[in-house]
Amino acid sequence: MPSVSRTFTVRPAPAAVVDYLKDFANAEEWDPGTESCTRIGDGPVAVGAKWHNVSKIAGVTTELEYELVELTDSKVVLVGRNDSATSTDTITVVPSGTGSEITYVADLEMHGAAKLAAPAMKLVFEKLASDTEEQLTRALESR
């Protein structure tokens, strides 16, 4: 299972960071692979909220349904699923000076025949993680 992790700091306080990240529709601003991310349903963004995500990674378009599975003052966990993969994004946010330190861990589990692509996906995900750190920092700093 490919897994990548990045830890970095941003100026906004943890509460503002968690509030922004819990709404996965914002991935359109900070996730370089996301082409669209649309909320399924309505009501407050809370555990159980879902989004339809369309991403393009390494030239391949994929669609996943993401669900917010954990939300605390310091953690956001989103799980995306389709027939060929399960993606778990665990984002931990802690105070750092007057801002925040973010640890972003992305785990990808391939299913069925897609498992054969797992070793190559590790390289793709390392590059994507670096791009995500850069775009997420920029998105949070501009808020």
DAVEN-V79763 format. One record per helix or strand of 3 or more residues. SS is the DSSP state (alpha for helix, beta for strand). FROM is the first residue (numbers start at 0). TO is the last residue. If there is no record, write none. Layout:
((SS | FROM | TO) (SS | FROM | TO))
This chain:
((beta | 1 | 9) (alpha | 13 | 21) (alpha | 23 | 29) (beta | 33 | 39) (beta | 49 | 56) (beta | 59 | 70) (beta | 74 | 80) (beta | 84 | 95) (beta | 98 | 109) (alpha | 111 | 140))
